[in-house]
Amino acid sequence: MTLVPLPAFADNYIWMLHDGTHAIVVDPGDAQPVFDALAREALQLAAILVTHHHPDHTGGVAALHAATGATVFGPARERIPEPFTPLAQGDVADALGLRFEVIDIPGHTAGHIAFFLPAGASTGAPLLFCGDTLFSGGCGRLFEGTPAQMLASLDALAALPDDARVCCGHEYTLANLRFALAVEPDNVELTPYIAQCEALRARGQPTLPSSLATERRINPFLRSREATVLRAVCAHAGLPADAQEPDVFAALRQWKNDFR
């Protein structure tokens, strides 16, 4: 199995997984990059996985389904282009002999889901398609969920194996890492990771996928309980040192919203 990020719009990635004959795509906000890749690689589209309802993740679904008949899997609690198979926590999506485990991760949207593929002989290290919930160095904005929901969702993703490859929906890494460095200027893991990501972007390559092990070391939104992050957030937001975890997370997210 080959994993390919297909750039779309200004900074989206549509993830494609293929075996040389058939393909799966994740969050096709635009059909054309997928049609181009299918033609270039002489592939047939077998399935479409959708993590949440935002148009930049669903805009190409209808055209791709109409042209290929690919099975569409999406979140049960969100409006996804019909027809689709609705999925929620504990369900699985079967495609190309692979079983993707579904995890509910509300916060960015109310019914957001992730697709997790455990390690396998044909796929290698685990794959996590997490849409706009977890980014490298960051997390999604809270458009429909609460800080407590997003914190719980990130906890669920952080509990997955260290070597899980984080396949998120946007190339936001460098901007996220500038914020991470402002929050934790003494985090020795950040400087080499920033240099690595800058080198990739300078060559026109994606910074993704990241790994969960890396994200636990550098991502402030997975580290909001760490003493260094806690102190920085409380100082920035004027919170007491014993502030509740969701309040700290909310202040961290607001700090990022306002960060320039």
C-alpha positions in Angstrom: 0.0 0.0 0.0 1.2 3.5 -0.9 0.3 6.6 1.0 0.1 9.9 -1.0 -0.9 13.4 0.1 -2.7 15.2 -2.7 -2.5 19.0 -2.3 -5.7 20.8 -2.7 -6.8 24.5 -2.4 -4.2 26.6 -0.6 -3.2 24.2 2.1 -5.4 21.1 2.2 -4.3 17.6 1.8 -6.5 14.8 0.4 -4.9 11.6 1.5 -4.8 8.7 -0.9 -4.0 5.1 -0.1 -3.6 2.7 -3.0 -2.3 -0.8 -3.9 -1.4 0.0 -7.5 -4.8 -0.9 -8.8 -7.4 0.4 -6.4 -7.5 3.5 -4.1 -9.1 5.0 -1.0 -9.2 8.8 -0.5 -9.8 10.7 2.6 -11.6 14.1 2.8 -11.7 15.0 -0.9 -12.7 18.7 -0.7 -11.9 19.0 -4.5 -12.5 16.1 -6.9 -10.0 17.2 -9.6 -6.8 16.3 -7.7 -8.2 12.9 -7.1 -9.3 12.4 -10.7 -5.8 13.5 -11.8 -4.1 11.1 -9.5 -6.4 8.2 -10.5 -5.6 8.9 -14.2 -1.9 9.3 -13.6 -1.6 6.1 -11.6 -4.3 4.1 -13.6 -6.2 3.5 -10.4 -9.9 2.7 -9.6 -11.4 4.5 -6.6 -12.9 2.0 -4.2 -13.8 4.1 -1.1 -14.0 7.6 0.2 -13.5 8.3 3.9 -14.9 11.6 5.3 -14.0 12.9 8.8 -16.3 15.9 9.0 -18.8 18.0 7.1 -16.8 21.2 6.2 -16.9 21.9 2.4 -13.1 21.8 2.0 -13.3 18.1 3.1 -16.5 17.1 1.3 -16.7 19.3 -1.8 -15.5 16.6 -4.2 -17.4 13.6 -2.7 -20.5 13.8 -4.9 -18.6 14.0 -8.2 -16.2 11.2 -7.2 -19.0 8.9 -6.1 -21.0 9.7 -9.3 -18.0 9.0 -11.6 -16.6 5.9 -9.8 -19.4 4.4 -7.6 -16.9 4.4 -4.7 -18.4 3.6 -1.3 -18.6 6.7 1.0 -18.1 6.4 4.7 -18.7 9.4 7.0 -19.7 10.7 10.5 -23.1 9.5 11.5 -23.9 12.8 13.3 -23.1 15.2 10.4 -24.5 16.1 7.0 -22.4 14.4 4.4 -23.3 14.1 0.7 -25.6 11.1 0.2 -25.4 8.2 -0.2 -22.9 7.4 2.6 -22.4 4.8 5.3 -22.8 6.6 8.7 -20.2 5.7 11.3 -19.5 6.4 15.0 -17.3 5.3 17.8 -16.6 1.6 17.7 -17.7 1.1 14.1 -15.3 0.0 11.3 -15.0 0.9 7.7 -13.9 -2.0 5.5 -12.2 -1.1 2.2 -9.6 -2.9 0.1 -9.3 -5.6 2.7 -8.4 -3.0 5.4 -10.4 -2.3 8.6 -10.4 1.3 9.6 -11.5 1.8 13.3 -13.7 4.8 13.9 -13.1 7.1 16.8 -15.4 9.9 17.8 -13.4 13.2 18.2 -15.9 16.1 18.6 -14.6 19.6 19.1 -13.7 21.1 15.7 -17.2 20.0 14.6 -19.9 18.3 16.7 -19.7 14.9 15.0 -16.1 14.8 13.8 -14.6 11.3 13.5 -11.1 9.8 12.9 -10.2 6.7 11.0 -7.4 4.6 12.6 -5.7 1.8 10.7 -3.6 -0.5 12.9 -0.2 -1.6 11.7 -0.3 -4.3 9.0 1.9 -6.2 6.7 0.7 -4.2 3.6 0.4 -0.8 5.3 3.4 -0.6 7.7 3.1 1.6 10.7 -0.4 2.6 11.9 -2.3 5.3 10.1 -4.5 8.0 11.7 -6.7 10.1 9.5 -7.8 12.8 11.9 -9.1 15.6 9.7 -9.0 18.9 11.4 -8.8 17.8 15.0 -5.1 17.1 15.5 -2.5 19.0 13.4 1.3 18.7 13.6 2.1 21.2 16.4 -1.6 22.2 16.8 -5.3 21.4 16.8 -8.4 22.6 15.1 -10.4 25.6 16.1 -13.5 24.9 18.2 -16.3 25.8 15.8 -19.0 23.5 17.2 -17.6 21.7 20.3 -16.4 22.7 23.7 -12.8 22.9 25.1 -13.6 19.8 27.3 -14.7 17.8 24.2 -11.6 18.8 22.3 -9.3 17.9 25.2 -11.0 14.5 25.5 -10.7 14.0 21.7 -7.0 14.8 21.7 -6.6 12.5 24.7 -8.2 9.7 22.7 -5.8 10.2 19.8 -2.8 10.6 22.1 -3.5 7.2 23.5 -2.8 5.5 20.1 0.6 3.9 19.4 3.7 6.0 19.2 4.4 5.1 15.6 1.0 6.0 14.4 1.3 8.3 11.4 -0.7 11.5 11.8 -2.4 12.3 8.5 -4.3 15.6 9.1 -6.1 17.8 6.7 -3.9 20.9 6.4 -0.3 22.0 6.0 -0.4 24.3 9.0 2.8 22.9 10.6 5.2 25.9 10.5 2.6 28.4 11.8 1.7 25.9 14.5 5.3 25.5 15.5 5.9 29.2 15.8 3.1 29.3 18.4 4.4 26.2 20.1 7.8 27.9 20.5 6.1 30.9 22.0 4.4 28.7 24.6 7.4 26.5 25.4 10.6 28.4 24.4 12.8 26.0 26.3 11.4 22.8 24.8 14.5 21.3 23.3 12.5 19.1 20.9 11.1 22.1 19.0 14.2 23.6 17.4 15.3 20.5 15.5 11.7 19.7 14.5 11.2 23.2 13.2 14.4 22.9 11.2 13.3 19.6 9.7 9.9 21.0 8.7 11.4 24.2 7.2 13.8 22.1 5.1 10.9 20.0 3.8 8.8 23.0 2.9 11.8 24.6 1.2 12.0 21.6 -1.1 8.2 21.8 -1.8 7.5 18.7 0.3 4.8 18.1 2.9 5.7 18.1 6.6 3.2 15.3 7.0 2.6 12.7 8.1 3.9 13.4 11.6 3.9 10.7 14.3 2.1 10.6 17.6 5.4 10.2 19.4 6.6 13.5 17.9 3.3 15.3 18.6 3.5 14.3 22.3 6.9 16.0 22.5 6.2 19.2 20.6 2.5 19.9 20.4 1.3 22.2 23.1 -2.3 21.0 22.7 -1.3 17.5 23.7 0.9 19.0 26.5 -1.6 21.3 28.2 -1.1 19.4 31.5 2.7 19.7 31.4 4.1 22.1 34.0 5.8 24.2 31.3 2.7 24.7 29.3 0.4 25.1 32.3 2.6 27.9 33.7 2.8 29.7 30.3 -0.9 29.6 29.7 -1.8 30.7 33.2 0.6 33.6 33.0 -0.6 34.6 29.6 -4.3 34.4 30.4 -4.2 35.4 34.1 -5.5 32.1 35.3 -4.8 30.7 38.8 -2.3 27.9 39.0 -5.0 25.5 40.0 -7.3 26.3 37.1 -9.4 23.4 35.7 -8.0 21.5 32.8 -10.7 22.5 30.3 -10.2 26.2 31.3 -6.5 25.9 30.7 -7.1 24.3 27.3 -9.6 27.0 26.4 -7.1 29.7 27.2 -4.4 27.9 25.2 -6.7 27.7 22.2 -7.7 31.3 22.5 -4.0 32.3 22.7 -3.5 30.5 19.4 -6.5 32.1 17.9 -5.1 35.5 18.7 -1.4 34.7 17.9 0.3 36.5 15.1 
